[in-house]
Amino acid sequence: MKKIYVVNLKGEKELFSLAKVFRSARRAGASKDLAQKVARQIEKSIYPGIKTSEIFKKVNQFLKKEDKGSSLRFNLKEAMKKMGPSGFPFEKYIGDIFSAHGYDVSLNRKIKGKFAVHEIDFLARDSKTLYIGECKYRTYPGERIDLAIVLGVYAKFLDLKGGNYFRLPKSVELKPMMVTNAKFSSQAIRYAKGVGVGLLGWKYPLNRGLETMIEKEQLYPITILPSLKRYLVEPCSQAKLMLAKDVLEENPDKIAEIIGVERNRILPLISEAKILLGS
């Protein structure tokens, strides 16, 4: 096909990639044949200057007609943006992800460093590492985590490391970790690599990003379910119902009582979760 330039979320022009469309559909669980079908359909409908957000909508609409489960999974990035406006549900969600990957997790701690008391979003520990975790939740398209934020994370870590709180055996290393649903600037990545700040974000590290951790264990946020109303995100967070699969593991009547809704509001969520997870 001829070269066509589209407009990305940052408002910049970039060359349209049919391979990206194919890969995104496959990543959502579409079969190879369906992904190729989606790519061909998008190829016919795009035009110079089309926004990547519009392409996203077209892909989703096509998947919805052909494979509802893939359509739901395709909305992962948008679902994470529905956790706002506060970052607290996101922090709890990240805690659930690390727990599912074998870490012992504690959330929202205040810990004294050498010179100051710091608010810690999460601590995550396994047999070799204790991460001091900082979460940065973003809702606007194209937002990135820049150098200034990573500088702050490292400064906090140094003060905490210099304090007396963390007394670990030599076999366990204390490390700083920055987690976001957005992407990192190139300067932030360069600095983090240099000083040893762990970064986990959208498609970073390559093939080991946040979306990979989610998809590997089917840790999709409850906000990916279309029937979940926005005003229920906070009650679900308070009730520790942050994963879509949580609605399949609890009694519908109990969920309804906990978050303060009628039982018939829960049943569509269960149906959607079953489609999403292939249950």
N, C-alpha and C positions, 0 to 999 in steps of 0.2 A: 504494500500500500504506500501511497505518497506520504511524505512527512507532514504531520499535522501538529501544531503547537497548541497546548492547552494551558489553562491558568490554574496553578496550584493554590493551596490554602494560604500561602504567604503572599499571594497576588503576583507571583512570578510566572513567566512563561517557561514551560518545559515540554520536551518532545513527548508526544503521546506514545505509550508503550502497550501494545496488544498483549505482550507477555505478562505485564503486570496485572491486567484484567484477568487473564487465565489463571495466574498464580493466586490471586485474591479469592477467586471462586473456588479453586481447589482447596485453599487453606480453610475455607468455611465448610468444607466437607462435600462439595459437589463432585460428582464423578468426572472422569476425564472427558467423557463425551459431552456432558452438560456444560463443563467449563469451556470447552471449545465452542459449543453452541452459543453460550453467553458472549464470548469474545467476538464471534462473527456478528452477532446482533448489535453489539456496541460499535463495532467497526462501521456498520452501515449507518448508524445514527449520529456519530460525532461530527463536529465541524470546527474549523479554526477558532480558537478563543473560548471554547466551551470550558466551563469550570470543572475541576476534578470532583467537586461536590455533586455536580449534576450527573457526572458519569457514575458516581457512587449510587445515586438514586436509581439510575437506569438499571444498573447491575442488580440492585436489590429487588426492584420491581420484577425483573425477569426471573430471578431465583425464587421469588415468592410464588410465582405461577407454577414453577416446575418442582421445587423441593423446599418445603416450608422449614425444615430443619436447617438447611444451609442458609436460608434467608435470615433466620434468627441469629445464627452464629456469625454471619457476615456483619451484623450490627454491633459487634463487640466494642469497637472504639466509641461509637455513639452512646452505647449503653453506659459506659464508664463516665461519660460527661453528664449523665442524668443523676449522678450521685450527689450533686451540689445542691445549694450553693456553698455550704460549709464543707470542709475537708474531712470531717470526723467519720462519716460513713466510709470514705475511701481508706482511711487509716485502718479501720476495722476490717475492711475487705482485704487489704494487704496483709494484715495479721493472719487472716484465714488462709491466704495463699502460702505464706511461709510455714504455717502449721501443717498444711497438707503436704508440704515438701520435707517434713521431718524435723522442723525446728521447734524448740520450746519458745513460745512468744509471750511477751507481756507488753501491754499498751499504755500510753499516756502516763509516763512517769516523770517525776521531778527529782533530779539527781544533782548533788553538789559536786562541782568540779574544784579545781584548785583556787579559782578566784570568783566564781559565780555559780548560781543555781540555774540549771537548764531544764527546759521542758523537752522530754524525749518522746517522739511519736511511737517508737516501738524498739524493743530489744528482741533479737532473734538469736538463739544459741543452738549449735549442734556440738558434736564431739570435738571439733577442731577450731571453731570460730564463734565469737560473740559479736554480732553486729549491733552497732548503735545506729538505729535507723531514723532517717528524716524523710517524711512524705511531702511532696509538693503536688497538689491537685490542680489541674487546669481544665477550663471549660471552653475557652475561645479557640476557634480554628487557627492552626498555624503557630500557636504559642510554643516557645521553647524555654528550656531551663538554661540560664546563662551563667557565665563565669562567676558573677557576684554571689549567686546562691550557693554554688559549690565552695567558694571561698569561706562563706559563713559556716557551712557544714564542717569543713575541715578545722576551722578555728574553734568551734564548739567541741569537736572531738579531742583536740589537743588539750583543752582545759579539763575535760572529763578524764582524760588519760593521766593528766598530772595530779588529779585528786586522789582521794583515798578510798573511793567507793568500790572500784573494780579491782578485786584481789583474785586473780585467776591463776590456775596452775600453768606451768610453762607450756603444756601441750595445747592450751587454748589461746588463740590470738584475738586481741581486741581490734576491731576494724570499723571504720565509718561506712555507712551505706546511704545512698540517696536514691529514693524511689519516686517515680512519677508516671502519670498516664500520658505524658507528652514526650517530645524528643529533646535532646540536648544540643546545645550549640557546639561547634567544633572547638572553640576555646575552652569550654567547660570540660569536654572530653579530654583534651590535651592536658589540662591542668590536673584533672582527676587521676589520669594515668600516672602523671609525674609524682604525685604525693600519696597515691594509694587509696583514694576514695572510691569505693565500689559504686557503680552506676547501674541502675536497672530502670529502663524506660521503654517507650514504644519502639520496638525493633532495635533495641540496644540492650546488651551486646548483640551482634549479628547472630541470628538463629538461636539466641538464648535470651531474648527480650521478655518483657512482661507478658506480652500476648502468648509467647511460647509456653511460659510457666502455666498460664491459664488454660490453654488448649490441651496441653499434655495430660492434665488431670481433670479436665472438664470442670474447671473452677469458674464457670461463668457467673457474673454478678446477677443478682436478682433483678436488677434494672434492665436486663436484656429481654425480660418477658414483657411483651406489649401491653398486657392487661394491668400491669402494676402502675397505679396512679402515682404521680410525683409526690403528693403529700404523704404517701405511705413509706417513702424511702427512709425517713428518720425513725418512725416507729419500728420498721424492720431492722434497722441498724441497732436500735436500743435492745431489741429482742434477740440479737445475734442471728438474724436471718439474712445474711448478706450474699449467700450463694443460691443460684437457681435450684440446685439439687436439694437445698434445705427444705423446700416446700414438698418434696417427695418423701422426706424422712420424718416429717412431723404429721400428726393428726390434723386434718383440715379445721375441725372445731377448735382445737387448741390454738392453731395459728390465728384464726379469726378472733378468738378471745384476747390473745396477747397483743395484737396490733389494733384492736378495736374496730373491726368491721364485721359485716354479716358474712355468714358462711358462703353464700353464693358469689361473693367477691373473690374467694380463694380458689374455687373450682376451675375457673379459666386459667389461673396461674399454674395449677397442677397439670392441666392439659398441655399448656405451652411448654412446660418444663419437660414433660415426657417426649414431646416432639424434638425439642432442643437436644436432649441427651440420648435420644434413641431408645427410651425405656419402653 
